[in-house]
Amino acid sequence: MSCPVSLLHARVYIHATEDPDRVIQALKNVVSGRYVATVARGHHGNVINIVQVRLEDCEALEALKSIVARLDDIEFLIMLSGIEGTRLYAKFDKQYAYRGVLKISHSDDVVYVEVRGRALAVDDMRSFLLSMREALKR
C-alpha cells in the first residue's frame, strides 16, 4: 500500500549555549522517531550539533497527522502558508515545543519540518491538509 506522504524530515540545531537534552526533547515533542546526530562548525568555529529524524511513507503520514491534530486552528492556518507545490515547510518554536506546544515561528530558533507528498496522491498539499484536519476532528 502506498501512502500519500513519502517523507517527513525534521531537524534541530543545538548551539553551544543550549542544553542538548532540552533541545532534543523539543524535537521529540514535535516528531518522534530514530534520531541521528551530526556535528558541524559554525561561522566562528563554534560547535553546532544537528539532530535529525527521517520518516518515510506511512510512518511519515502518521507523524504528520499527529502534528496536524495538535495544532490549534490559527497555528494550522499559519502552517499552510509554508506549502510549496507538494511540499510543506514548517518551523516550530523550540521553546514552545519543549513545553509540548506546537507554535509556528519565523525565527531561526526552531524545529524545522519538511513533508513531501507523493505527486500522484497529493497534487494539492493545501487541500490534502485541510481534508486531513477535518477527518481528524471527527
CNS distance restraints for C-alpha pairs under 8 A (distance, minus, plus):
assign (resid   2 and name CA) (resid  57 and name CA) 7.23 0.50 0.50
assign (resid   2 and name CA) (resid  58 and name CA) 7.84 0.50 0.50
assign (resid   3 and name CA) (resid  57 and name CA) 5.40 0.50 0.50
assign (resid   3 and name CA) (resid  58 and name CA) 5.46 0.50 0.50
assign (resid   3 and name CA) (resid  61 and name CA) 7.14 0.50 0.50
assign (resid   3 and name CA) (resid 118 and name CA) 7.91 0.50 0.50
assign (resid   4 and name CA) (resid  57 and name CA) 7.46 0.50 0.50
assign (resid   4 and name CA) (resid  61 and name CA) 7.43 0.50 0.50
assign (resid   4 and name CA) (resid 117 and name CA) 5.83 0.50 0.50
assign (resid   4 and name CA) (resid 118 and name CA) 5.37 0.50 0.50
assign (resid   4 and name CA) (resid 121 and name CA) 5.08 0.50 0.50
assign (resid   4 and name CA) (resid 122 and name CA) 6.20 0.50 0.50
assign (resid   5 and name CA) (resid  56 and name CA) 7.61 0.50 0.50
assign (resid   5 and name CA) (resid  57 and name CA) 5.56 0.50 0.50
assign (resid   5 and name CA) (resid  58 and name CA) 7.06 0.50 0.50
assign (resid   5 and name CA) (resid  60 and name CA) 6.45 0.50 0.50
assign (resid   5 and name CA) (resid  61 and name CA) 5.56 0.50 0.50
assign (resid   5 and name CA) (resid 115 and name CA) 7.32 0.50 0.50
assign (resid   5 and name CA) (resid 116 and name CA) 5.90 0.50 0.50
assign (resid   5 and name CA) (resid 117 and name CA) 4.27 0.50 0.50
assign (resid   5 and name CA) (resid 118 and name CA) 5.54 0.50 0.50
assign (resid   5 and name CA) (resid 122 and name CA) 7.81 0.50 0.50
assign (resid   6 and name CA) (resid  56 and name CA) 5.44 0.50 0.50
assign (resid   6 and name CA) (resid  57 and name CA) 4.52 0.50 0.50
assign (resid   6 and name CA) (resid  58 and name CA) 7.79 0.50 0.50
assign (resid   6 and name CA) (resid  60 and name CA) 6.93 0.50 0.50
assign (resid   6 and name CA) (resid  61 and name CA) 7.93 0.50 0.50
assign (resid   6 and name CA) (resid 115 and name CA) 7.84 0.50 0.50
assign (resid   6 and name CA) (resid 116 and name CA) 5.70 0.50 0.50
assign (resid   6 and name CA) (resid 117 and name CA) 5.70 0.50 0.50
assign (resid   6 and name CA) (resid 118 and name CA) 5.80 0.50 0.50
assign (resid   7 and name CA) (resid  54 and name CA) 7.05 0.50 0.50
assign (resid   7 and name CA) (resid  55 and name CA) 5.72 0.50 0.50
assign (resid   7 and name CA) (resid  56 and name CA) 4.46 0.50 0.50
assign (resid   7 and name CA) (resid  57 and name CA) 6.03 0.50 0.50
assign (resid   7 and name CA) (resid  60 and name CA) 5.60 0.50 0.50
assign (resid   7 and name CA) (resid 114 and name CA) 7.91 0.50 0.50
assign (resid   7 and name CA) (resid 115 and name CA) 5.71 0.50 0.50
assign (resid   7 and name CA) (resid 116 and name CA) 5.18 0.50 0.50
assign (resid   7 and name CA) (resid 117 and name CA) 7.28 0.50 0.50
assign (resid   8 and name CA) (resid  54 and name CA) 5.84 0.50 0.50
assign (resid   8 and name CA) (resid  55 and name CA) 5.14 0.50 0.50
assign (resid   8 and name CA) (resid  56 and name CA) 6.34 0.50 0.50
assign (resid   8 and name CA) (resid  60 and name CA) 5.04 0.50 0.50
assign (resid   8 and name CA) (resid  61 and name CA) 7.81 0.50 0.50
assign (resid   8 and name CA) (resid  63 and name CA) 7.74 0.50 0.50
assign (resid   8 and name CA) (resid  64 and name CA) 7.56 0.50 0.50
assign (resid   8 and name CA) (resid 113 and name CA) 7.02 0.50 0.50
assign (resid   8 and name CA) (resid 114 and name CA) 5.69 0.50 0.50
assign (resid   8 and name CA) (resid 115 and name CA) 4.47 0.50 0.50
assign (resid   8 and name CA) (resid 116 and name CA) 6.50 0.50 0.50
assign (resid   9 and name CA) (resid  52 and name CA) 7.24 0.50 0.50
assign (resid   9 and name CA) (resid  53 and name CA) 5.87 0.50 0.50
assign (resid   9 and name CA) (resid  54 and name CA) 4.58 0.50 0.50
assign (resid   9 and name CA) (resid  55 and name CA) 6.43 0.50 0.50
assign (resid   9 and name CA) (resid 113 and name CA) 5.71 0.50 0.50
assign (resid   9 and name CA) (resid 114 and name CA) 5.19 0.50 0.50
assign (resid   9 and name CA) (resid 115 and name CA) 6.48 0.50 0.50
assign (resid  10 and name CA) (resid  27 and name CA) 7.82 0.50 0.50
assign (resid  10 and name CA) (resid  31 and name CA) 7.25 0.50 0.50
assign (resid  10 and name CA) (resid  52 and name CA) 5.59 0.50 0.50
assign (resid  10 and name CA) (resid  53 and name CA) 5.36 0.50 0.50
assign (resid  10 and name CA) (resid  54 and name CA) 6.59 0.50 0.50
assign (resid  10 and name CA) (resid 111 and name CA) 6.84 0.50 0.50
assign (resid  10 and name CA) (resid 112 and name CA) 5.41 0.50 0.50
assign (resid  10 and name CA) (resid 113 and name CA) 4.34 0.50 0.50
assign (resid  10 and name CA) (resid 114 and name CA) 6.38 0.50 0.50
assign (resid  11 and name CA) (resid  27 and name CA) 7.44 0.50 0.50
assign (resid  11 and name CA) (resid  50 and name CA) 6.83 0.50 0.50
assign (resid  11 and name CA) (resid  51 and name CA) 5.54 0.50 0.50
assign (resid  11 and name CA) (resid  52 and name CA) 4.20 0.50 0.50
assign (resid  11 and name CA) (resid  53 and name CA) 6.48 0.50 0.50
assign (resid  11 and name CA) (resid 111 and name CA) 5.88 0.50 0.50
assign (resid  11 and name CA) (resid 112 and name CA) 5.28 0.50 0.50
assign (resid  11 and name CA) (resid 113 and name CA) 6.71 0.50 0.50
assign (resid  12 and name CA) (resid  23 and name CA) 7.56 0.50 0.50
assign (resid  12 and name CA) (resid  24 and name CA) 7.85 0.50 0.50
assign (resid  12 and name CA) (resid  27 and name CA) 6.78 0.50 0.50
assign (resid  12 and name CA) (resid  50 and name CA) 5.81 0.50 0.50
assign (resid  12 and name CA) (resid  51 and name CA) 5.44 0.50 0.50
assign (resid  12 and name CA) (resid  52 and name CA) 6.56 0.50 0.50
assign (resid  12 and name CA) (resid 110 and name CA) 6.68 0.50 0.50
assign (resid  12 and name CA) (resid 111 and name CA) 4.91 0.50 0.50
assign (resid  12 and name CA) (resid 112 and name CA) 6.29 0.50 0.50
assign (resid  13 and name CA) (resid  48 and name CA) 6.49 0.50 0.50
assign (resid  13 and name CA) (resid  49 and name CA) 5.76 0.50 0.50
assign (resid  13 and name CA) (resid  50 and name CA) 4.67 0.50 0.50
assign (resid  13 and name CA) (resid  51 and name CA) 6.52 0.50 0.50
assign (resid  13 and name CA) (resid 110 and name CA) 7.98 0.50 0.50
assign (resid  13 and name CA) (resid 111 and name CA) 7.88 0.50 0.50
assign (resid  14 and name CA) (resid  18 and name CA) 6.27 0.50 0.50
assign (resid  14 and name CA) (resid  19 and name CA) 7.81 0.50 0.50
assign (resid  14 and name CA) (resid  20 and name CA) 6.22 0.50 0.50
assign (resid  14 and name CA) (resid  23 and name CA) 6.60 0.50 0.50
assign (resid  14 and name CA) (resid  48 and name CA) 5.63 0.50 0.50
assign (resid  14 and name CA) (resid  49 and name CA) 4.93 0.50 0.50
assign (resid  14 and name CA) (resid  50 and name CA) 6.23 0.50 0.50
assign (resid  14 and name CA) (resid  51 and name CA) 7.72 0.50 0.50
assign (resid  15 and name CA) (resid  47 and name CA) 6.86 0.50 0.50
assign (resid  15 and name CA) (resid  48 and name CA) 4.97 0.50 0.50
assign (resid  15 and name CA) (resid  49 and name CA) 6.65 0.50 0.50
assign (resid  16 and name CA) (resid  46 and name CA) 7.23 0.50 0.50
assign (resid  16 and name CA) (resid  47 and name CA) 6.27 0.50 0.50
assign (resid  16 and name CA) (resid  48 and name CA) 6.54 0.50 0.50
assign (resid  18 and name CA) (resid  22 and name CA) 7.92 0.50 0.50
assign (resid  18 and name CA) (resid  23 and name CA) 7.37 0.50 0.50
assign (resid  19 and name CA) (resid  23 and name CA) 6.44 0.50 0.50
assign (resid  20 and name CA) (resid  24 and name CA) 6.05 0.50 0.50
assign (resid  21 and name CA) (resid  25 and name CA) 6.06 0.50 0.50
assign (resid  22 and name CA) (resid  26 and name CA) 6.23 0.50 0.50
assign (resid  22 and name CA) (resid  98 and name CA) 6.52 0.50 0.50
assign (resid  23 and name CA) (resid  27 and name CA) 6.43 0.50 0.50
assign (resid  23 and name CA) (resid  94 and name CA) 6.98 0.50 0.50
assign (resid  23 and name CA) (resid  98 and name CA) 6.97 0.50 0.50
assign (resid  24 and name CA) (resid  28 and name CA) 6.18 0.50 0.50
assign (resid  24 and name CA) (resid  51 and name CA) 7.49 0.50 0.50
assign (resid  25 and name CA) (resid  29 and name CA) 6.08 0.50 0.50
assign (resid  25 and name CA) (resid  98 and name CA) 5.88 0.50 0.50
assign (resid  26 and name CA) (resid  30 and name CA) 6.63 0.50 0.50
assign (resid  26 and name CA) (resid  94 and name CA) 5.82 0.50 0.50
assign (resid  26 and name CA) (resid  95 and name CA) 7.31 0.50 0.50
assign (resid  26 and name CA) (resid  96 and name CA) 7.83 0.50 0.50
assign (resid  26 and name CA) (resid  97 and name CA) 4.72 0.50 0.50
assign (resid  26 and name CA) (resid  98 and name CA) 3.85 0.50 0.50
assign (resid  26 and name CA) (resid  99 and name CA) 7.36 0.50 0.50
assign (resid  26 and name CA) (resid 100 and name CA) 7.35 0.50 0.50
assign (resid  26 and name CA) (resid 111 and name CA) 7.62 0.50 0.50
assign (resid  27 and name CA) (resid  31 and name CA) 6.11 0.50 0.50
assign (resid  27 and name CA) (resid  32 and name CA) 7.57 0.50 0.50
assign (resid  27 and name CA) (resid  94 and name CA) 7.71 0.50 0.50
assign (resid  27 and name CA) (resid  97 and name CA) 7.16 0.50 0.50
assign (resid  27 and name CA) (resid  98 and name CA) 7.58 0.50 0.50
assign (resid  27 and name CA) (resid 111 and name CA) 6.23 0.50 0.50
assign (resid  28 and name CA) (resid  32 and name CA) 4.89 0.50 0.50
assign (resid  28 and name CA) (resid  33 and name CA) 7.74 0.50 0.50
assign (resid  29 and name CA) (resid  97 and name CA) 5.98 0.50 0.50
assign (resid  29 and name CA) (resid  98 and name CA) 6.62 0.50 0.50
assign (resid  29 and name CA) (resid 100 and name CA) 5.63 0.50 0.50
assign (resid  30 and name CA) (resid  67 and name CA) 6.81 0.50 0.50
assign (resid  30 and name CA) (resid  97 and name CA) 6.54 0.50 0.50
assign (resid  30 and name CA) (resid 100 and name CA) 7.76 0.50 0.50
assign (resid  30 and name CA) (resid 102 and name CA) 7.16 0.50 0.50
assign (resid  30 and name CA) (resid 111 and name CA) 7.78 0.50 0.50
assign (resid  31 and name CA) (resid  53 and name CA) 7.82 0.50 0.50
assign (resid  31 and name CA) (resid  63 and name CA) 6.30 0.50 0.50
assign (resid  31 and name CA) (resid  67 and name CA) 7.76 0.50 0.50
assign (resid  32 and name CA) (resid  53 and name CA) 7.76 0.50 0.50
assign (resid  32 and name CA) (resid  63 and name CA) 7.62 0.50 0.50
assign (resid  33 and name CA) (resid  53 and name CA) 6.13 0.50 0.50
assign (resid  33 and name CA) (resid  54 and name CA) 7.58 0.50 0.50
assign (resid  33 and name CA) (resid  55 and name CA) 7.24 0.50 0.50
assign (resid  34 and name CA) (resid  53 and name CA) 5.88 0.50 0.50
assign (resid  34 and name CA) (resid  54 and name CA) 7.58 0.50 0.50
assign (resid  35 and name CA) (resid  51 and name CA) 6.43 0.50 0.50
assign (resid  35 and name CA) (resid  52 and name CA) 5.48 0.50 0.50
assign (resid  35 and name CA) (resid  53 and name CA) 4.81 0.50 0.50
assign (resid  35 and name CA) (resid  54 and name CA) 7.88 0.50 0.50
assign (resid  36 and name CA) (resid  51 and name CA) 5.61 0.50 0.50
assign (resid  36 and name CA) (resid  52 and name CA) 5.29 0.50 0.50
assign (resid  36 and name CA) (resid  53 and name CA) 6.37 0.50 0.50
assign (resid  37 and name CA) (resid  49 and name CA) 6.69 0.50 0.50
assign (resid  37 and name CA) (resid  50 and name CA) 5.53 0.50 0.50
assign (resid  37 and name CA) (resid  51 and name CA) 4.33 0.50 0.50
assign (resid  37 and name CA) (resid  52 and name CA) 6.38 0.50 0.50
assign (resid  38 and name CA) (resid  49 and name CA) 5.77 0.50 0.50
assign (resid  38 and name CA) (resid  50 and name CA) 5.21 0.50 0.50
assign (resid  38 and name CA) (resid  51 and name CA) 6.51 0.50 0.50
assign (resid  39 and name CA) (resid  47 and name CA) 6.85 0.50 0.50
assign (resid  39 and name CA) (resid  48 and name CA) 5.86 0.50 0.50
assign (resid  39 and name CA) (resid  49 and name CA) 4.55 0.50 0.50
assign (resid  39 and name CA) (resid  50 and name CA) 6.11 0.50 0.50
assign (resid  40 and name CA) (resid  47 and name CA) 5.97 0.50 0.50
assign (resid  40 and name CA) (resid  48 and name CA) 5.15 0.50 0.50
assign (resid  40 and name CA) (resid  49 and name CA) 6.15 0.50 0.50
assign (resid  40 and name CA) (resid  50 and name CA) 7.28 0.50 0.50
assign (resid  41 and name CA) (resid  45 and name CA) 5.21 0.50 0.50
assign (resid  41 and name CA) (resid  46 and name CA) 5.39 0.50 0.50
assign (resid  41 and name CA) (resid  47 and name CA) 4.77 0.50 0.50
assign (resid  41 and name CA) (resid  48 and name CA) 5.69 0.50 0.50
assign (resid  42 and name CA) (resid  46 and name CA) 4.94 0.50 0.50
assign (resid  42 and name CA) (resid  47 and name CA) 6.18 0.50 0.50
assign (resid  42 and name CA) (resid  48 and name CA) 6.33 0.50 0.50
assign (resid  55 and name CA) (resid  59 and name CA) 5.72 0.50 0.50
assign (resid  55 and name CA) (resid  60 and name CA) 4.79 0.50 0.50
assign (resid  56 and name CA) (resid  60 and name CA) 4.93 0.50 0.50
assign (resid  56 and name CA) (resid  61 and name CA) 7.92 0.50 0.50
assign (resid  57 and name CA) (resid  61 and name CA) 6.36 0.50 0.50
assign (resid  58 and name CA) (resid  62 and name CA) 6.15 0.50 0.50
assign (resid  59 and name CA) (resid  63 and name CA) 6.28 0.50 0.50
assign (resid  60 and name CA) (resid  64 and name CA) 6.16 0.50 0.50
assign (resid  60 and name CA) (resid 115 and name CA) 7.91 0.50 0.50
assign (resid  61 and name CA) (resid  65 and name CA) 6.18 0.50 0.50
assign (resid  62 and name CA) (resid  66 and name CA) 6.24 0.50 0.50
assign (resid  63 and name CA) (resid  67 and name CA) 6.36 0.50 0.50
assign (resid  64 and name CA) (resid  68 and name CA) 6.15 0.50 0.50
assign (resid  64 and name CA) (resid 115 and name CA) 7.81 0.50 0.50
assign (resid  65 and name CA) (resid  69 and name CA) 5.98 0.50 0.50
assign (resid  65 and name CA) (resid 132 and name CA) 7.33 0.50 0.50
assign (resid  65 and name CA) (resid 136 and name CA) 7.79 0.50 0.50
assign (resid  66 and name CA) (resid  70 and name CA) 6.34 0.50 0.50
assign (resid  67 and name CA) (resid  71 and name CA) 6.47 0.50 0.50
assign (resid  67 and name CA) (resid 102 and name CA) 7.84 0.50 0.50
assign (resid  68 and name CA) (resid  76 and name CA) 6.95 0.50 0.50
assign (resid  68 and name CA) (resid 129 and name CA) 7.94 0.50 0.50
assign (resid  68 and name CA) (resid 132 and name CA) 7.89 0.50 0.50
assign (resid  68 and name CA) (resid 133 and name CA) 6.41 0.50 0.50
assign (resid  69 and name CA) (resid 133 and name CA) 6.84 0.50 0.50
assign (resid  69 and name CA) (resid 136 and name CA) 6.38 0.50 0.50
assign (resid  69 and name CA) (resid 137 and name CA) 7.75 0.50 0.50
assign (resid  70 and name CA) (resid 102 and name CA) 7.00 0.50 0.50
assign (resid  71 and name CA) (resid  75 and name CA) 5.80 0.50 0.50
assign (resid  71 and name CA) (resid  76 and name CA) 5.58 0.50 0.50
assign (resid  71 and name CA) (resid 102 and name CA) 6.05 0.50 0.50
assign (resid  71 and name CA) (resid 103 and name CA) 7.52 0.50 0.50
assign (resid  72 and name CA) (resid  76 and name CA) 6.09 0.50 0.50
assign (resid  73 and name CA) (resid  77 and name CA) 6.30 0.50 0.50
assign (resid  74 and name CA) (resid  78 and name CA) 6.24 0.50 0.50
assign (resid  75 and name CA) (resid  79 and name CA) 6.04 0.50 0.50
assign (resid  75 and name CA) (resid 102 and name CA) 7.85 0.50 0.50
assign (resid  75 and name CA) (resid 103 and name CA) 6.17 0.50 0.50
assign (resid  75 and name CA) (resid 104 and name CA) 6.17 0.50 0.50
assign (resid  76 and name CA) (resid  80 and name CA) 6.45 0.50 0.50
assign (resid  77 and name CA) (resid  81 and name CA) 7.16 0.50 0.50
assign (resid  78 and name CA) (resid  82 and name CA) 7.73 0.50 0.50
assign (resid  78 and name CA) (resid 104 and name CA) 7.01 0.50 0.50
assign (resid  79 and name CA) (resid  83 and name CA) 7.88 0.50 0.50
assign (resid  79 and name CA) (resid  89 and name CA) 7.97 0.50 0.50
assign (resid  79 and name CA) (resid  90 and name CA) 6.12 0.50 0.50
assign (resid  79 and name CA) (resid 104 and name CA) 6.59 0.50 0.50
assign (resid  80 and name CA) (resid  88 and name CA) 7.66 0.50 0.50
assign (resid  80 and name CA) (resid 126 and name CA) 6.48 0.50 0.50
assign (resid  82 and name CA) (resid  88 and name CA) 5.58 0.50 0.50
assign (resid  82 and name CA) (resid  89 and name CA) 4.93 0.50 0.50
assign (resid  82 and name CA) (resid  90 and name CA) 5.90 0.50 0.50
assign (resid  83 and name CA) (resid  87 and name CA) 5.72 0.50 0.50
assign (resid  83 and name CA) (resid  88 and name CA) 4.41 0.50 0.50
assign (resid  83 and name CA) (resid  89 and name CA) 6.20 0.50 0.50
assign (resid  83 and name CA) (resid 125 and name CA) 6.86 0.50 0.50
assign (resid  83 and name CA) (resid 126 and name CA) 7.01 0.50 0.50
assign (resid  84 and name CA) (resid  88 and name CA) 6.24 0.50 0.50
assign (resid  84 and name CA) (resid  89 and name CA) 7.73 0.50 0.50
assign (resid  85 and name CA) (resid 123 and name CA) 7.68 0.50 0.50
assign (resid  85 and name CA) (resid 124 and name CA) 6.93 0.50 0.50
assign (resid  85 and name CA) (resid 125 and name CA) 6.78 0.50 0.50
assign (resid  86 and name CA) (resid 116 and name CA) 6.16 0.50 0.50
assign (resid  86 and name CA) (resid 117 and name CA) 5.15 0.50 0.50
assign (resid  86 and name CA) (resid 118 and name CA) 7.11 0.50 0.50
assign (resid  86 and name CA) (resid 119 and name CA) 6.37 0.50 0.50
assign (resid  86 and name CA) (resid 122 and name CA) 6.32 0.50 0.50
assign (resid  86 and name CA) (resid 123 and name CA) 6.28 0.50 0.50
assign (resid  86 and name CA) (resid 124 and name CA) 6.32 0.50 0.50
assign (resid  86 and name CA) (resid 125 and name CA) 5.24 0.50 0.50
assign (resid  87 and name CA) (resid 114 and name CA) 7.05 0.50 0.50
assign (resid  87 and name CA) (resid 115 and name CA) 5.57 0.50 0.50
assign (resid  87 and name CA) (resid 116 and name CA) 4.64 0.50 0.50
assign (resid  87 and name CA) (resid 117 and name CA) 5.99 0.50 0.50
assign (resid  87 and name CA) (resid 125 and name CA) 6.78 0.50 0.50
assign (resid  88 and name CA) (resid 113 and name CA) 7.93 0.50 0.50
assign (resid  88 and name CA) (resid 114 and name CA) 5.63 0.50 0.50
assign (resid  88 and name CA) (resid 115 and name CA) 5.04 0.50 0.50
assign (resid  88 and name CA) (resid 116 and name CA) 6.63 0.50 0.50
assign (resid  88 and name CA) (resid 125 and name CA) 7.38 0.50 0.50
assign (resid  89 and name CA) (resid 112 and name CA) 7.55 0.50 0.50
assign (resid  89 and name CA) (resid 113 and name CA) 5.85 0.50 0.50
assign (resid  89 and name CA) (resid 114 and name CA) 4.65 0.50 0.50
assign (resid  89 and name CA) (resid 115 and name CA) 6.62 0.50 0.50
assign (resid  90 and name CA) (resid 104 and name CA) 6.97 0.50 0.50
assign (resid  90 and name CA) (resid 112 and name CA) 6.06 0.50 0.50
assign (resid  90 and name CA) (resid 113 and name CA) 5.17 0.50 0.50
assign (resid  90 and name CA) (resid 114 and name CA) 6.47 0.50 0.50
assign (resid  91 and name CA) (resid 104 and name CA) 5.64 0.50 0.50
assign (resid  91 and name CA) (resid 105 and name CA) 5.56 0.50 0.50
assign (resid  91 and name CA) (resid 106 and name CA) 6.72 0.50 0.50
assign (resid  91 and name CA) (resid 110 and name CA) 5.67 0.50 0.50
assign (resid  91 and name CA) (resid 111 and name CA) 5.59 0.50 0.50
assign (resid  91 and name CA) (resid 112 and name CA) 4.65 0.50 0.50
assign (resid  91 and name CA) (resid 113 and name CA) 6.16 0.50 0.50
assign (resid  92 and name CA) (resid  96 and name CA) 7.91 0.50 0.50
assign (resid  92 and name CA) (resid  97 and name CA) 6.87 0.50 0.50
assign (resid  92 and name CA) (resid 102 and name CA) 6.19 0.50 0.50
assign (resid  92 and name CA) (resid 103 and name CA) 5.41 0.50 0.50
assign (resid  92 and name CA) (resid 104 and name CA) 4.59 0.50 0.50
assign (resid  92 and name CA) (resid 105 and name CA) 5.41 0.50 0.50
assign (resid  92 and name CA) (resid 110 and name CA) 5.20 0.50 0.50
assign (resid  92 and name CA) (resid 111 and name CA) 5.06 0.50 0.50
assign (resid  92 and name CA) (resid 112 and name CA) 6.54 0.50 0.50
assign (resid  92 and name CA) (resid 113 and name CA) 7.89 0.50 0.50
assign (resid  93 and name CA) (resid  97 and name CA) 6.04 0.50 0.50
assign (resid  93 and name CA) (resid 102 and name CA) 7.23 0.50 0.50
assign (resid  93 and name CA) (resid 103 and name CA) 5.75 0.50 0.50
assign (resid  93 and name CA) (resid 104 and name CA) 6.07 0.50 0.50
assign (resid  93 and name CA) (resid 105 and name CA) 5.22 0.50 0.50
assign (resid  93 and name CA) (resid 107 and name CA) 7.79 0.50 0.50
assign (resid  93 and name CA) (resid 109 and name CA) 6.44 0.50 0.50
assign (resid  93 and name CA) (resid 110 and name CA) 4.64 0.50 0.50
assign (resid  93 and name CA) (resid 111 and name CA) 6.46 0.50 0.50
assign (resid  94 and name CA) (resid  98 and name CA) 6.02 0.50 0.50
assign (resid  94 and name CA) (resid 109 and name CA) 6.08 0.50 0.50
assign (resid  94 and name CA) (resid 110 and name CA) 4.78 0.50 0.50
assign (resid  94 and name CA) (resid 111 and name CA) 5.92 0.50 0.50
assign (resid  95 and name CA) (resid  99 and name CA) 6.76 0.50 0.50
assign (resid  96 and name CA) (resid 100 and name CA) 6.39 0.50 0.50
assign (resid  96 and name CA) (resid 101 and name CA) 5.08 0.50 0.50
assign (resid  96 and name CA) (resid 102 and name CA) 6.39 0.50 0.50
assign (resid  96 and name CA) (resid 103 and name CA) 6.53 0.50 0.50
assign (resid  97 and name CA) (resid 101 and name CA) 5.00 0.50 0.50
assign (resid  97 and name CA) (resid 102 and name CA) 5.53 0.50 0.50
assign (resid  97 and name CA) (resid 103 and name CA) 7.33 0.50 0.50
assign (resid 105 and name CA) (resid 110 and name CA) 7.01 0.50 0.50
assign (resid 117 and name CA) (resid 121 and name CA) 7.23 0.50 0.50
assign (resid 117 and name CA) (resid 122 and name CA) 5.50 0.50 0.50
assign (resid 117 and name CA) (resid 125 and name CA) 7.12 0.50 0.50
assign (resid 118 and name CA) (resid 122 and name CA) 5.56 0.50 0.50
assign (resid 118 and name CA) (resid 123 and name CA) 7.80 0.50 0.50
assign (resid 119 and name CA) (resid 123 and name CA) 5.42 0.50 0.50
assign (resid 122 and name CA) (resid 128 and name CA) 6.47 0.50 0.50
assign (resid 124 and name CA) (resid 128 and name CA) 6.23 0.50 0.50
assign (resid 125 and name CA) (resid 129 and name CA) 6.08 0.50 0.50
assign (resid 126 and name CA) (resid 130 and name CA) 6.15 0.50 0.50
assign (resid 127 and name CA) (resid 131 and name CA) 6.04 0.50 0.50
assign (resid 128 and name CA) (resid 132 and name CA) 6.16 0.50 0.50
assign (resid 129 and name CA) (resid 133 and name CA) 6.04 0.50 0.50
assign (resid 130 and name CA) (resid 134 and name CA) 6.28 0.50 0.50
assign (resid 131 and name CA) (resid 135 and name CA) 6.18 0.50 0.50
assign (resid 132 and name CA) (resid 136 and name CA) 6.13 0.50 0.50
assign (resid 133 and name CA) (resid 137 and name CA) 6.32 0.50 0.50
assign (resid 134 and name CA) (resid 138 and name CA) 6.73 0.50 0.50
